[in-house]
Amino acid sequence: MSSLAYLAVVNLVIWGGLFFYLWRLDRRISGKESGR
Amino acid sequence: MKAAKAFLGIYMAAFTGAAFLWPKPAQGFIGESSRIVFFHVPCAWTASLAFLVAAGYSLGYLVRRDPRWDDVAAAAVRLGLLFAVLALVTGSLFARIMWGSYWNWDPRESSFLLLIFLYAAYLFLRNAVEDPDRRATLSAAYALFAAVLMPFLVFVAPRITQSLHPQTVINPQGKILMDGPTRAVFFGGLVGFSAIFLWMLSLEARAARLERRRAASGS
């Protein structure tokens, strides 16, 4: 795998992690807002 | 809104892949280091946007005296600091490659560091004041004062003297010196980072509102 593609994958993992975290946080807050 | 957030995730994945694989590296830079512009500049831009948002909500608090405006202003400053630190870190990585050291006391590096200190002081101020109304009022006044200084530190001070920093997007020629693919990915990054900031800000605002509701109900 070329180093550029490697860096792209690393970044995607970081973004994927951040996005997953924000999505879960959003769901938890939405749950509390609706009183669940 | 769910679809928009899902789309943002796909968008950022596409942006990240494109940043590394599509535009050719810019001339005059070592290796692929110019690609950092796709992350470094949007972080700096988003930090500036966040500080402006903080100023807006601070003004709103002073006018309306609604503590929810203070919550958003504080959240905007925290997020602005996060993106400002990321801008500094990515800039340092670039500096290491291009000039051999992470920190050079360059005017742009130094003025951005000052900006971070300026807004870190906002958080220290909030921690130092116990009374919520007084804390909100002082914070709002400080954020407005800081917002006056912010454009000077970000846009003016680094241009007054010679700097190692590469020519910026806003340059004396008044032209965007990027080819098509670079321009597309760059502005795509600006949009994506701004959208992520707005999402994070809305999460913070909603969490603060829930906290207030919980405190008011005594539970």
Contacts between the chains, C-beta under 8 A, distances in Angstrom:
chain1	res1	chain2	res2	distance
A	4	B	20	5.2
A	4	B	21	6.5
A	4	B	32	6.5
A	5	B	20	7.4
A	5	B	21	7.1
A	7	B	20	5.5
A	8	B	16	6.4
A	8	B	17	5.3
A	8	B	19	7.7
A	8	B	20	3.9
A	8	B	21	5.9
A	11	B	16	4.4
A	11	B	19	7.7
A	11	B	20	7.0
A	12	B	13	5.7
A	12	B	16	5.5
A	12	B	17	6.8
A	15	B	9	7.8
A	15	B	12	5.1
A	15	B	13	6.3
A	15	B	16	5.7
A	16	B	9	7.8
A	16	B	13	7.2
A	18	B	196	7.9
A	19	B	8	7.7
A	19	B	9	4.3
A	19	B	12	6.9
A	22	B	5	7.9
A	22	B	196	7.8
A	22	B	199	6.3
A	22	B	200	6.8
A	22	B	203	6.9
A	23	B	5	6.7
A	23	B	9	7.5
A	25	B	203	5.8
A	26	B	5	6.9
A	26	B	199	7.8
A	26	B	203	6.1
A	29	B	203	6.2
A	29	B	206	5.1
A	29	B	207	5.8
A	29	B	210	6.8
A	32	B	210	5.4
A	33	B	206	6.7
A	33	B	210	6.6
